[in-house]
Amino acid sequence: MNPVRDNMTIKLETEIINGGAYKRAVERFHESGITLPKLSQLADPVAARTEIEAHTQSADPDAPDASNLFRVHWHNGSDRKSLVETPDHVVLPPELTGVEATIVVALGNRFPMIRAHKVLAAYGCLIPRLVTGQFDPTHHRAVWPSTGNYCRGGVAISRILGCRSVAVLPEGMSRERFEWLESWVTDQSDIVRTYGTESNVKEIYDACNEMAEDAENVILNQFNEFGNYVAHRAVTGPSLERIFDAVNVDGSKKMTAYVAASGSGGTLAAGDYLKQSHGARICAVEALECPTLLNNGYGDHNIQGIGDKHVPFIHNVMNTDFVVAVSDKASNALNLVFNTTPGRSYLAKRTGINQEFAAELANLGLSSIANVLGAIKMAKYLGLGANDVVLTVATDGAEMYGTEIEKTRSDVFGGNFDELSAAESYGQYMLGTTTDNMEEMTRRDRERVFNLGYYTWVEQQGVSLEDFDARRDPAFWSGLMDVVPAWDKMIDDFNRAAA
C-alpha cells in the first residue's frame, strides 16, 4: 500500500509541492551557506566520515551552527565533537541492576545543541517539509508542541535555518528546559506555556489548533508527524544494532528485547527495525501514575519526556509486545541515588562499582531511569540470562533535572538525603523492581490500545477514519520507509541548488 496521502495527517510527499516556497528556501540556504545531511548519512555517519568531519571539525556542539546538523546522529563521542565507530552506551552490571540479563543503554546526551536525541526527531519532521516546498523559512513559523526535549530540538534546528519557531510545552516542566529555551528563542513570546505538567498533552494540542488558524504557523506535532517515525526507524534502529554488535563480540548473545518510553511513539519506531532484523520484542514504558496504555488510565506524573493520556498517532501499536508501567516515585528517588554524593557513595559500597562508572549514571535523566526500570522488569518477567540483551535508550541526561533533584530531596526526604536514604531508595525501587503493572500484549490487547486512539485523533483532532484505520496494517508502517531514499535524493538536489 502507498502511505503517502495528500491530507492534514499523512504528509510524506516526495516531490516539490510549492515551487515558490522551494525557491525561497534554496535562496536562503545559498545566502547562509547551509548544507543538509541525508538520513542515510545520519544513519551511518562512519561510512560518511569524510563529509561529516569536513562539516563538523571546528564547530561548537552547543552553538546554533549549521555544521551541527551533521552531528544529529548517535555516533558522537563523549566530547560531542568526535565521531566514534560505535554509538556511546553504558552496559549496566548485574551488581547494579539485580538481574543477569545484559542491559545496554544508548546515550542520547551526545546529540548536539540540546543534549537529547529529540533533535533527530525535529530534523526528521522539518527537513522533508523544507525540501518539498511545504515549509518556507522566509515566511513560516515552525511550531513545536512537546513535553520538553522535542521543542528544544525544533527551536535549535529552526535557529540554524534562520526561521522563527515557537515552543509549546506544559508550564510544569523542569526549570532547566525553560532556561535553555529562553536563551535560544529570538522572542520570549515564542515560548508558550500550557496548563499542567507531563500528562497534559491535550492542552498542548488545543494551543496548537488555535495557532494553526494563522496560515504562517506550521504545526510540527511529533505525536502525528510520520517524519518522526521514519527518522528513528531509519537512524536510531541501525545505530542500536551497531551497539548490539559491539556488545555481542563473540556472537553468543541474543537481542531479546527493546524497551522505550511511549512518548510520541517515535523512539519506539527503532523497535520495528530491531524486531525486523533481530526478532527483538518491543516494550513500551509509561508512568504508573498515568497508565493509559496499560488500562486506559489517567493522572499526573513527573517522568518528564513521555507525555501521555493518549495514544500517539505514530505509535505502531499492533507491533508492540509489552506495556510496562513505572512509578515516578522510582525515577525521582533513583535520580538522587545516581546523582548525589551520598547516593554514589552508597552504590560504590553496595555494588562495588567504581567512581568512573558511577559518573556514567549522570547520563540518565528521568525518562532514561524509567526505561532502565522497564528493562529490569522485562528481564525478570522473561527470566533472562547473561546472554540475553535488552536494549534501551537514555533520551537525555541528569543535567536537565537539577531542580528536580532539589525538589525530591525537599519534598520526599525532608531536605536530608543521606546514605541510608540512598540504601532504602535503591533497595525499594531498583532491586525491589517486580513484574507487576505490566502486560504481555495479545492481539485483543493491541486492538484495545489501538482503538483507544480513536478518541484523540478522529473525534478531537479531525483525522479521517480511513487514515486512522490504515495504521492497523503492518504493510503501512513498512511502506513508510520507502520515502527515505526519495527524501535523500531531494536533499541532494536541494543542496546542489543552494550551493
BAFIKOL-246788 format. One record per residue (C-alpha): residue in three letters; residue number from 1; x, y, z. Coordinates in Angstrom, 2 decimals, always signed. Layout:
BEGIN
SITE,resn,resi,px,py,pz
SITE,ALA,NUM,X,Y,Z
...
This chain:
BEGIN
SITE,resn,resi,px,py,pz
SITE,MET,1,+0.00,+0.00,+0.00
SITE,ASN,2,+1.08,+3.58,-0.51
SITE,PRO,3,+1.15,+5.56,+2.78
SITE,VAL,4,+1.68,+8.90,+1.04
SITE,ARG,5,-1.57,+10.85,+1.13
SITE,ASP,6,-2.49,+14.45,+0.46
SITE,ASN,7,-4.29,+15.42,+3.67
SITE,MET,8,-3.72,+17.03,+7.03
SITE,THR,9,-2.34,+13.93,+8.70
SITE,ILE,10,-0.04,+11.90,+6.48
SITE,LYS,11,+2.45,+14.27,+4.87
SITE,LEU,12,+5.18,+12.21,+3.30
SITE,GLU,13,+5.36,+13.87,-0.09
SITE,THR,14,+8.31,+13.03,-2.29
SITE,GLU,15,+8.00,+15.81,-4.84
SITE,ILE,16,+8.00,+19.59,-4.73
SITE,ILE,17,+4.58,+20.83,-3.63
SITE,ASN,18,+5.14,+24.60,-3.73
SITE,GLY,19,+7.75,+25.82,-6.20
SITE,GLY,20,+7.81,+29.36,-4.83
SITE,ALA,21,+8.47,+28.25,-1.26
SITE,TYR,22,+11.12,+25.85,-2.51
SITE,LYS,23,+12.90,+28.57,-4.46
SITE,ARG,24,+12.91,+30.95,-1.49
SITE,ALA,25,+14.30,+28.21,+0.76
SITE,VAL,26,+17.07,+27.49,-1.76
SITE,GLU,27,+17.97,+31.19,-1.87
SITE,ARG,28,+18.03,+31.38,+1.95
SITE,PHE,29,+20.36,+28.40,+2.17
SITE,HIS,30,+22.58,+29.74,-0.60
SITE,GLU,31,+22.97,+33.04,+1.27
SITE,SER,32,+23.63,+31.28,+4.57
SITE,GLY,33,+25.88,+28.57,+3.16
SITE,ILE,34,+23.85,+25.79,+4.79
SITE,THR,35,+24.13,+22.18,+3.65
SITE,LEU,36,+21.74,+19.45,+4.81
SITE,PRO,37,+22.80,+15.91,+5.73
SITE,LYS,38,+20.88,+12.98,+4.29
SITE,LEU,39,+19.13,+10.46,+6.52
SITE,SER,40,+21.48,+7.77,+5.23
SITE,GLN,41,+24.45,+9.84,+6.43
SITE,LEU,42,+22.89,+10.25,+9.87
SITE,ALA,43,+22.10,+6.53,+9.98
SITE,ASP,44,+25.73,+5.60,+9.24
SITE,PRO,45,+27.94,+8.66,+9.78
SITE,VAL,46,+31.06,+6.48,+9.99
SITE,ALA,47,+30.54,+5.42,+6.37
SITE,ALA,48,+30.19,+9.13,+5.53
SITE,ARG,49,+33.09,+10.14,+7.80
SITE,THR,50,+34.90,+12.32,+5.26
SITE,GLU,51,+31.89,+14.54,+4.59
SITE,ILE,52,+30.67,+14.52,+8.21
SITE,GLU,53,+34.05,+15.59,+9.60
SITE,ALA,54,+34.54,+18.18,+6.88
SITE,HIS,55,+31.43,+19.93,+8.20
SITE,THR,56,+31.92,+19.46,+11.94
SITE,GLN,57,+35.67,+19.74,+12.52
SITE,SER,58,+35.67,+23.08,+14.34
SITE,ALA,59,+32.02,+23.64,+15.25
SITE,ASP,60,+30.93,+24.17,+18.85
SITE,PRO,61,+28.38,+21.39,+19.56
SITE,ASP,62,+26.33,+23.76,+21.72
SITE,ALA,63,+26.11,+26.60,+19.21
SITE,PRO,64,+23.42,+27.31,+16.58
SITE,ASP,65,+25.95,+26.38,+13.91
SITE,ALA,66,+24.75,+24.75,+10.68
SITE,SER,67,+27.63,+22.31,+10.96
SITE,ASN,68,+25.82,+20.73,+13.90
SITE,LEU,69,+23.19,+19.38,+11.53
SITE,PHE,70,+25.85,+16.82,+10.60
SITE,ARG,71,+26.00,+15.78,+14.28
SITE,VAL,72,+22.32,+14.87,+14.52
SITE,HIS,73,+23.20,+11.19,+14.95
SITE,TRP,74,+24.13,+8.64,+17.63
SITE,HIS,75,+27.84,+8.39,+16.78
SITE,ASN,76,+29.10,+11.49,+18.63
SITE,GLY,77,+31.77,+10.83,+21.23
SITE,SER,78,+31.61,+11.91,+24.87
SITE,ASP,79,+33.14,+15.28,+23.88
SITE,ARG,80,+30.19,+15.65,+21.46
SITE,LYS,81,+32.71,+16.68,+18.78
SITE,SER,82,+34.43,+13.48,+17.70
SITE,LEU,83,+32.93,+10.73,+15.57
SITE,VAL,84,+33.06,+7.25,+17.14
SITE,GLU,85,+32.75,+3.85,+15.47
SITE,THR,86,+30.11,+2.60,+17.92
SITE,PRO,87,+27.49,+4.90,+19.47
SITE,ASP,88,+28.25,+5.70,+23.11
SITE,HIS,89,+26.42,+3.43,+25.50
SITE,VAL,90,+26.54,+2.00,+29.02
SITE,VAL,91,+26.32,-1.69,+29.89
SITE,LEU,92,+24.73,-1.91,+33.33
SITE,PRO,93,+26.35,-4.58,+35.51
SITE,PRO,94,+24.19,-7.22,+37.26
SITE,GLU,95,+25.57,-5.96,+40.58
SITE,LEU,96,+23.69,-2.72,+39.91
SITE,THR,97,+20.51,-3.97,+38.23
SITE,GLY,98,+19.98,-7.15,+40.23
SITE,VAL,99,+19.32,-9.20,+37.06
SITE,GLU,100,+21.59,-11.40,+34.97
SITE,ALA,101,+20.44,-10.00,+31.65
SITE,THR,102,+22.76,-7.64,+29.78
SITE,ILE,103,+21.00,-4.27,+29.88
SITE,VAL,104,+22.52,-1.78,+27.43
SITE,VAL,105,+21.64,+1.92,+27.38
SITE,ALA,106,+22.35,+4.14,+24.35
SITE,LEU,107,+23.27,+7.68,+25.43
SITE,GLY,108,+21.18,+10.45,+23.94
SITE,ASN,109,+23.02,+13.32,+25.61
SITE,ARG,110,+25.73,+13.06,+22.94
SITE,PHE,111,+23.47,+14.84,+20.45
SITE,PRO,112,+24.31,+18.46,+19.63
SITE,MET,113,+22.75,+21.65,+20.98
SITE,ILE,114,+20.10,+20.13,+23.25
SITE,ARG,115,+21.98,+17.10,+24.64
SITE,ALA,116,+19.00,+14.89,+23.82
SITE,HIS,117,+18.07,+12.66,+20.89
SITE,LYS,118,+14.83,+14.53,+20.17
SITE,VAL,119,+16.79,+16.86,+17.88
SITE,LEU,120,+16.80,+13.92,+15.44
SITE,ALA,121,+13.01,+13.78,+15.53
SITE,ALA,122,+12.82,+17.52,+14.90
SITE,TYR,123,+15.14,+17.18,+11.90
SITE,GLY,124,+13.09,+14.30,+10.54
SITE,CYS,125,+9.89,+16.35,+10.78
SITE,LEU,126,+11.05,+19.69,+9.37
SITE,ILE,127,+13.58,+18.90,+6.67
SITE,PRO,128,+11.24,+16.78,+4.47
SITE,ARG,129,+8.76,+19.67,+4.63
SITE,LEU,130,+11.52,+22.07,+3.61
SITE,VAL,131,+12.88,+20.16,+0.60
SITE,THR,132,+9.37,+19.52,-0.74
SITE,GLY,133,+8.41,+23.19,-0.60
SITE,GLN,134,+5.90,+22.76,+2.22
SITE,PHE,135,+7.87,+24.98,+4.60
SITE,ASP,136,+9.12,+28.41,+3.63
SITE,PRO,137,+11.80,+29.58,+6.08
SITE,THR,138,+11.32,+33.19,+4.92
SITE,HIS,139,+7.62,+33.16,+5.76
SITE,HIS,140,+6.52,+30.32,+8.03
SITE,ARG,141,+6.91,+29.88,+11.78
SITE,ALA,142,+7.68,+26.34,+12.94
SITE,VAL,143,+5.52,+25.40,+15.93
SITE,TRP,144,+6.93,+22.62,+18.09
SITE,PRO,145,+4.49,+21.06,+20.60
SITE,SER,146,+6.11,+18.74,+23.14
SITE,THR,147,+6.80,+18.00,+26.78
SITE,GLY,148,+10.30,+19.42,+26.65
SITE,ASN,149,+13.08,+17.99,+24.53
SITE,TYR,150,+11.41,+17.86,+21.12
SITE,CYS,151,+10.50,+21.55,+21.20
SITE,ARG,152,+14.10,+22.34,+22.18
SITE,GLY,153,+15.31,+20.30,+19.22
SITE,GLY,154,+12.88,+22.12,+16.97
SITE,VAL,155,+13.98,+25.53,+18.20
SITE,ALA,156,+17.63,+24.54,+17.64
SITE,ILE,157,+17.02,+23.37,+14.06
SITE,SER,158,+14.88,+26.44,+13.31
SITE,ARG,159,+17.51,+28.80,+14.69
SITE,ILE,160,+20.12,+27.28,+12.39
SITE,LEU,161,+17.82,+27.64,+9.39
SITE,GLY,162,+17.13,+31.28,+10.26
SITE,CYS,163,+13.39,+30.86,+10.69
SITE,ARG,164,+11.18,+31.77,+13.59
SITE,SER,165,+9.91,+29.00,+15.83
SITE,VAL,166,+7.51,+28.53,+18.73
SITE,ALA,167,+7.98,+26.07,+21.60
SITE,VAL,168,+4.75,+24.81,+23.16
SITE,LEU,169,+5.14,+22.86,+26.41
SITE,PRO,170,+3.48,+22.46,+29.83
SITE,GLU,171,+4.32,+25.09,+32.40
SITE,GLY,172,+5.28,+22.44,+34.95
SITE,MET,173,+8.31,+21.08,+33.06
SITE,SER,174,+11.78,+21.36,+34.59
SITE,ARG,175,+13.24,+24.83,+35.04
SITE,GLU,176,+16.34,+23.78,+33.07
SITE,ARG,177,+14.23,+23.27,+29.93
SITE,PHE,178,+12.81,+26.76,+30.14
SITE,GLU,179,+16.22,+28.29,+30.82
SITE,TRP,180,+17.54,+26.65,+27.65
SITE,LEU,181,+14.58,+27.86,+25.62
SITE,GLU,182,+14.87,+31.39,+26.98
SITE,SER,183,+18.45,+31.55,+25.74
SITE,TRP,184,+17.67,+30.19,+22.25
SITE,VAL,185,+14.40,+31.74,+21.06
SITE,THR,186,+14.55,+35.09,+19.29
SITE,ASP,187,+11.45,+36.38,+21.10
SITE,GLN,188,+10.37,+35.30,+24.58
SITE,SER,189,+6.75,+35.26,+23.42
SITE,ASP,190,+7.74,+32.25,+21.31
SITE,ILE,191,+7.70,+30.10,+24.46
SITE,VAL,192,+4.08,+29.08,+25.04
SITE,ARG,193,+3.47,+27.58,+28.49
SITE,THR,194,+0.32,+25.48,+28.57
SITE,TYR,195,-1.55,+24.28,+31.62
SITE,GLY,196,-0.30,+21.36,+33.68
SITE,THR,197,+2.66,+19.03,+33.57
SITE,GLU,198,+3.83,+15.93,+31.77
SITE,SER,199,+0.41,+14.34,+31.25
SITE,ASN,200,-1.38,+17.39,+29.88
SITE,VAL,201,-0.86,+16.77,+26.18
SITE,LYS,202,-4.36,+17.71,+25.04
SITE,GLU,203,-3.79,+21.23,+26.34
SITE,ILE,204,-0.76,+21.41,+24.05
SITE,TYR,205,-2.87,+20.27,+21.10
SITE,ASP,206,-5.53,+22.86,+21.91
SITE,ALA,207,-2.95,+25.66,+21.87
SITE,CYS,208,-1.57,+24.41,+18.55
SITE,ASN,209,-5.02,+24.14,+16.98
SITE,GLU,210,-5.56,+27.78,+17.87
SITE,MET,211,-2.21,+28.78,+16.35
SITE,ALA,212,-2.93,+26.74,+13.22
SITE,GLU,213,-5.66,+29.24,+12.33
SITE,ASP,214,-2.80,+31.54,+11.29
SITE,ALA,215,-1.51,+30.28,+7.93
SITE,GLU,216,+2.01,+31.44,+8.81
SITE,ASN,217,+2.22,+28.80,+11.55
SITE,VAL,218,+3.22,+25.28,+10.54
SITE,ILE,219,+2.45,+22.79,+13.34
SITE,LEU,220,+5.10,+20.09,+13.54
SITE,ASN,221,+3.42,+17.79,+16.04
SITE,GLN,222,+5.80,+14.98,+16.97
SITE,PHE,223,+2.85,+12.81,+18.02
SITE,ASN,224,+1.43,+12.59,+14.48
SITE,GLU,225,+4.33,+13.58,+12.22
SITE,PHE,226,+5.46,+10.43,+10.43
SITE,GLY,227,+8.84,+12.04,+9.77
SITE,ASN,228,+9.50,+11.36,+13.47
SITE,TYR,229,+8.76,+7.66,+13.00
SITE,VAL,230,+10.77,+7.43,+9.77
SITE,ALA,231,+13.84,+9.16,+11.26
SITE,HIS,232,+14.01,+6.86,+14.25
SITE,ARG,233,+13.39,+3.67,+12.31
SITE,ALA,234,+15.95,+4.71,+9.68
SITE,VAL,235,+18.59,+6.21,+12.02
SITE,THR,236,+18.11,+5.06,+15.62
SITE,GLY,237,+17.36,+1.45,+14.68
SITE,PRO,238,+20.65,+0.77,+12.83
SITE,SER,239,+22.58,+2.73,+15.47
SITE,LEU,240,+21.25,+0.48,+18.23
SITE,GLU,241,+22.06,-2.53,+16.09
SITE,ARG,242,+25.71,-1.43,+16.00
SITE,ILE,243,+25.72,-1.16,+19.79
SITE,PHE,244,+24.41,-4.70,+20.00
SITE,ASP,245,+27.11,-5.90,+17.59
SITE,ALA,246,+29.76,-4.28,+19.80
SITE,VAL,247,+28.37,-5.97,+22.90
SITE,ASN,248,+27.97,-9.29,+21.08
SITE,VAL,249,+31.62,-9.64,+20.12
SITE,ASP,250,+31.74,-13.43,+20.46
SITE,GLY,251,+28.35,-13.97,+18.84
SITE,SER,252,+26.85,-15.67,+21.88
SITE,LYS,253,+24.25,-13.07,+22.76
SITE,LYS,254,+20.68,-12.58,+21.58
SITE,MET,255,+18.87,-9.28,+21.15
SITE,THR,256,+15.85,-10.29,+23.21
SITE,ALA,257,+14.05,-7.01,+23.78
SITE,TYR,258,+13.97,-3.30,+23.08
SITE,VAL,259,+12.49,-1.02,+25.74
SITE,ALA,260,+11.49,+2.63,+25.28
SITE,ALA,261,+9.06,+5.06,+26.86
SITE,SER,262,+5.89,+5.57,+24.86
SITE,GLY,263,+6.42,+9.33,+24.45
SITE,SER,264,+5.48,+10.40,+20.96
SITE,GLY,265,+5.96,+6.89,+19.62
SITE,GLY,266,+8.99,+7.97,+17.58
SITE,THR,267,+11.73,+6.23,+19.54
SITE,LEU,268,+9.63,+3.07,+19.63
SITE,ALA,269,+9.97,+3.00,+15.82
SITE,ALA,270,+13.55,+1.81,+16.30
SITE,GLY,271,+11.97,-1.31,+17.79
SITE,ASP,272,+10.21,-2.02,+14.49
SITE,TYR,273,+13.63,-2.06,+12.83
SITE,LEU,274,+15.15,-4.25,+15.56
SITE,LYS,275,+12.25,-6.69,+15.51
SITE,GLN,276,+12.53,-6.99,+11.73
SITE,SER,277,+16.30,-7.53,+11.81
SITE,HIS,278,+16.76,-9.45,+15.09
SITE,GLY,279,+13.36,-10.55,+16.33
SITE,ALA,280,+13.59,-8.28,+19.39
SITE,ARG,281,+10.39,-7.92,+21.36
SITE,ILE,282,+9.17,-4.35,+21.81
SITE,CYS,283,+8.24,-2.96,+25.22
SITE,ALA,284,+6.57,+0.43,+25.70
SITE,VAL,285,+7.11,+2.12,+29.07
SITE,GLU,286,+4.68,+4.56,+30.65
SITE,ALA,287,+4.11,+6.13,+34.06
SITE,LEU,288,+2.24,+4.08,+36.65
SITE,GLU,289,+0.54,+7.30,+37.74
SITE,CYS,290,-0.95,+7.64,+34.25
SITE,PRO,291,-1.30,+4.10,+32.83
SITE,THR,292,-3.03,+4.99,+29.56
SITE,LEU,293,-1.81,+2.03,+27.50
SITE,LEU,294,-1.94,-0.44,+30.37
SITE,ASN,295,-5.52,+0.10,+31.49
SITE,ASN,296,-6.90,+3.25,+29.82
SITE,GLY,297,-5.84,+5.17,+32.93
SITE,TYR,298,-5.15,+8.84,+33.55
SITE,GLY,299,-3.32,+11.02,+36.05
SITE,ASP,300,-0.26,+13.21,+36.56
SITE,HIS,301,+3.38,+12.22,+36.90
SITE,ASN,302,+6.94,+13.55,+36.72
SITE,ILE,303,+8.70,+11.19,+34.30
SITE,GLN,304,+9.41,+14.12,+32.03
SITE,GLY,305,+9.56,+13.40,+28.31
SITE,ILE,306,+6.81,+10.78,+27.99
SITE,GLY,307,+3.62,+12.81,+27.58
SITE,ASP,308,+0.51,+10.68,+27.75
SITE,LYS,309,-3.28,+10.42,+28.37
SITE,HIS,310,-3.49,+9.44,+24.71
SITE,VAL,311,-2.09,+7.01,+22.14
SITE,PRO,312,+0.30,+8.76,+19.71
SITE,PHE,313,-0.75,+8.55,+16.08
SITE,ILE,314,+2.73,+7.36,+15.03
SITE,HIS,315,+2.91,+4.57,+17.64
SITE,ASN,316,+2.77,+1.25,+15.77
SITE,VAL,317,+0.60,-0.30,+18.47
SITE,MET,318,-0.08,-3.52,+16.58
SITE,ASN,319,+3.66,-4.34,+16.72
SITE,THR,320,+4.10,-3.68,+20.47
SITE,ASP,321,+4.67,-6.80,+22.57
SITE,PHE,322,+4.67,-5.48,+26.15
SITE,VAL,323,+3.48,-2.47,+28.09
SITE,VAL,324,+5.24,-1.74,+31.40
SITE,ALA,325,+4.32,+0.93,+33.94
SITE,VAL,326,+6.99,+2.55,+36.15
SITE,SER,327,+6.27,+4.91,+39.04
SITE,ASP,328,+7.69,+8.42,+39.04
SITE,LYS,329,+8.47,+7.82,+42.72
SITE,ALA,330,+11.10,+5.37,+41.48
SITE,SER,331,+12.63,+7.64,+38.83
SITE,ASN,332,+12.62,+10.63,+41.19
SITE,ALA,333,+14.32,+8.73,+44.01
SITE,LEU,334,+16.88,+6.97,+41.81
SITE,ASN,335,+17.75,+10.33,+40.26
SITE,LEU,336,+19.10,+11.24,+43.71
SITE,VAL,337,+20.82,+7.89,+44.14
SITE,PHE,338,+22.62,+8.29,+40.82
SITE,ASN,339,+23.45,+11.99,+41.05
SITE,THR,340,+24.30,+12.89,+44.62
SITE,THR,341,+27.40,+12.21,+46.70
SITE,PRO,342,+25.55,+10.11,+49.33
SITE,GLY,343,+23.85,+8.10,+46.60
SITE,ARG,344,+27.01,+7.30,+44.67
SITE,SER,345,+28.91,+6.59,+47.88
SITE,TYR,346,+26.31,+4.04,+48.88
SITE,LEU,347,+26.28,+2.43,+45.42
SITE,ALA,348,+30.07,+2.05,+45.48
SITE,LYS,349,+29.90,+0.25,+48.83
SITE,ARG,350,+26.86,-1.86,+47.95
SITE,THR,351,+27.65,-2.87,+44.38
SITE,GLY,352,+31.40,-2.35,+44.02
SITE,ILE,353,+31.09,-0.02,+41.06
SITE,ASN,354,+33.96,+2.44,+40.77
SITE,GLN,355,+33.83,+6.22,+40.64
SITE,GLU,356,+34.29,+6.26,+36.87
SITE,PHE,357,+31.24,+4.08,+36.29
SITE,ALA,358,+29.21,+5.93,+38.92
SITE,ALA,359,+29.82,+9.12,+36.94
SITE,GLU,360,+28.28,+7.43,+33.89
SITE,LEU,361,+24.95,+7.32,+35.72
SITE,ALA,362,+24.69,+11.08,+35.20
SITE,ASN,363,+23.90,+10.22,+31.59
SITE,LEU,364,+20.47,+9.03,+32.71
SITE,GLY,365,+17.64,+11.55,+33.03
SITE,LEU,366,+14.21,+10.81,+34.48
SITE,SER,367,+12.72,+9.03,+31.48
SITE,SER,368,+16.03,+7.21,+30.98
SITE,ILE,369,+15.82,+5.81,+34.51
SITE,ALA,370,+12.24,+4.74,+33.78
SITE,ASN,371,+13.48,+2.92,+30.67
SITE,VAL,372,+16.11,+1.09,+32.72
SITE,LEU,373,+13.50,+0.02,+35.25
SITE,GLY,374,+11.30,-1.16,+32.39
SITE,ALA,375,+14.22,-3.23,+31.09
SITE,ILE,376,+14.71,-4.78,+34.54
SITE,LYS,377,+11.01,-5.66,+34.72
SITE,MET,378,+11.26,-7.30,+31.29
SITE,ALA,379,+14.34,-9.28,+32.34
SITE,LYS,380,+12.59,-10.55,+35.46
SITE,TYR,381,+9.33,-11.36,+33.70
SITE,LEU,382,+11.06,-13.30,+30.89
SITE,GLY,383,+13.66,-14.90,+33.21
SITE,LEU,384,+16.51,-13.63,+31.05
SITE,GLY,385,+20.13,-14.67,+31.46
SITE,ALA,386,+23.52,-13.13,+30.74
SITE,ASN,387,+23.33,-13.91,+27.01
SITE,ASP,388,+20.07,-12.02,+26.64
SITE,VAL,389,+20.50,-8.37,+25.66
SITE,VAL,390,+17.84,-5.79,+26.49
SITE,LEU,391,+18.45,-2.53,+24.62
SITE,THR,392,+17.08,+0.80,+25.77
SITE,VAL,393,+17.83,+4.49,+25.38
SITE,ALA,394,+18.72,+7.41,+27.63
SITE,THR,395,+16.81,+10.21,+25.96
SITE,ASP,396,+18.70,+12.85,+27.94
SITE,GLY,397,+20.95,+13.16,+30.98
SITE,ALA,398,+20.71,+14.45,+34.53
SITE,GLU,399,+21.71,+17.99,+33.54
SITE,MET,400,+18.06,+18.67,+32.65
SITE,TYR,401,+16.87,+17.79,+36.16
SITE,GLY,402,+18.98,+19.64,+38.72
SITE,THR,403,+15.95,+21.42,+40.11
SITE,GLU,404,+14.07,+18.12,+40.22
SITE,ILE,405,+16.81,+16.68,+42.45
SITE,GLU,406,+16.35,+19.50,+44.90
SITE,LYS,407,+12.58,+19.22,+44.74
SITE,THR,408,+12.66,+15.48,+45.51
SITE,ARG,409,+15.24,+15.98,+48.25
SITE,SER,410,+12.96,+18.54,+49.88
SITE,ASP,411,+9.52,+17.05,+49.27
SITE,VAL,412,+10.27,+13.37,+49.76
SITE,PHE,413,+13.28,+13.27,+52.07
SITE,GLY,414,+12.69,+16.39,+54.14
SITE,GLY,415,+15.84,+18.01,+52.80
SITE,ASN,416,+18.13,+15.26,+54.07
SITE,PHE,417,+19.14,+12.60,+51.56
SITE,ASP,418,+21.91,+10.51,+53.16
SITE,GLU,419,+23.37,+7.06,+52.54
SITE,LEU,420,+20.56,+5.44,+54.49
SITE,SER,421,+18.04,+7.20,+52.25
SITE,ALA,422,+20.03,+6.01,+49.22
SITE,ALA,423,+20.02,+2.43,+50.52
SITE,GLU,424,+16.27,+2.49,+51.05
SITE,SER,425,+15.61,+4.01,+47.62
SITE,TYR,426,+17.93,+1.63,+45.79
SITE,GLY,427,+16.53,-1.39,+47.59
SITE,GLN,428,+12.91,-0.42,+47.05
SITE,TYR,429,+13.00,+0.95,+43.53
SITE,MET,430,+15.78,-0.94,+41.74
SITE,LEU,431,+16.47,-4.24,+43.49
SITE,GLY,432,+12.82,-4.36,+44.55
SITE,THR,433,+11.52,-3.99,+41.00
SITE,THR,434,+8.77,-6.53,+40.40
SITE,THR,435,+6.77,-7.77,+37.43
SITE,ASP,436,+3.53,-6.12,+38.50
SITE,ASN,437,+1.91,-3.39,+36.40
SITE,MET,438,+2.94,-4.87,+33.07
SITE,GLU,439,+1.17,-6.75,+30.32
SITE,GLU,440,+2.24,-9.11,+27.57
SITE,MET,441,+0.11,-7.96,+24.67
SITE,THR,442,-2.23,-10.31,+22.88
SITE,ARG,443,-3.99,-9.42,+19.65
SITE,ARG,444,-7.01,-8.35,+21.68
SITE,ASP,445,-4.83,-6.14,+23.92
SITE,ARG,446,-3.29,-4.44,+20.90
SITE,GLU,447,-6.71,-3.82,+19.42
SITE,ARG,448,-7.85,-2.26,+22.71
SITE,VAL,449,-4.92,+0.18,+22.78
SITE,PHE,450,-5.22,+0.94,+19.07
SITE,ASN,451,-8.93,+1.69,+19.40
SITE,LEU,452,-8.30,+4.00,+22.35
SITE,GLY,453,-6.52,+6.35,+19.97
SITE,TYR,454,-9.80,+6.95,+18.10
SITE,TYR,455,-10.98,+9.45,+20.69
SITE,THR,456,-7.91,+11.66,+20.36
SITE,TRP,457,-7.30,+11.50,+16.64
SITE,VAL,458,-10.69,+11.07,+14.99
SITE,GLU,459,-13.03,+12.76,+17.46
SITE,GLN,460,-10.74,+15.53,+18.76
SITE,GLN,461,-8.16,+16.18,+16.04
SITE,GLY,462,-10.23,+15.51,+12.91
SITE,VAL,463,-8.25,+12.64,+11.38
SITE,SER,464,-10.28,+10.68,+8.85
SITE,LEU,465,-11.40,+7.21,+9.91
SITE,GLU,466,-9.73,+5.82,+6.79
SITE,ASP,467,-6.34,+7.23,+7.79
SITE,PHE,468,-6.82,+6.14,+11.37
SITE,ASP,469,-7.60,+2.53,+10.46
SITE,ALA,470,-4.89,+2.30,+7.78
SITE,ARG,471,-2.32,+2.06,+10.54
SITE,ARG,472,-3.54,-1.40,+11.63
SITE,ASP,473,-1.81,-2.94,+8.62
SITE,PRO,474,+1.90,-3.85,+9.12
SITE,ALA,475,+2.45,-3.03,+5.44
SITE,PHE,476,+1.53,+0.59,+6.18
SITE,TRP,477,+4.49,+1.01,+8.54
SITE,SER,478,+6.95,-0.82,+6.29
SITE,GLY,479,+5.73,+1.26,+3.35
SITE,LEU,480,+6.61,+4.47,+5.16
SITE,MET,481,+10.29,+3.66,+4.81
SITE,ASP,482,+10.11,+3.88,+1.03
SITE,VAL,483,+10.36,+7.65,+1.40
SITE,VAL,484,+13.91,+7.53,+2.82
SITE,PRO,485,+15.79,+7.17,-0.50
SITE,ALA,486,+13.39,+9.63,-2.12
SITE,TRP,487,+13.97,+12.21,+0.62
SITE,ASP,488,+17.73,+11.67,+0.42
SITE,LYS,489,+17.64,+12.35,-3.31
SITE,MET,490,+15.61,+15.51,-2.70
SITE,ILE,491,+18.11,+16.64,-0.07
SITE,ASP,492,+20.92,+16.10,-2.61
SITE,ASP,493,+19.00,+18.09,-5.22
SITE,PHE,494,+18.26,+20.85,-2.72
SITE,ASN,495,+21.91,+21.09,-1.66
SITE,ARG,496,+23.06,+21.34,-5.27
SITE,ALA,497,+20.51,+24.06,-5.99
SITE,ALA,498,+21.59,+26.02,-2.89
SITE,ALA,499,+25.34,+25.64,-3.48
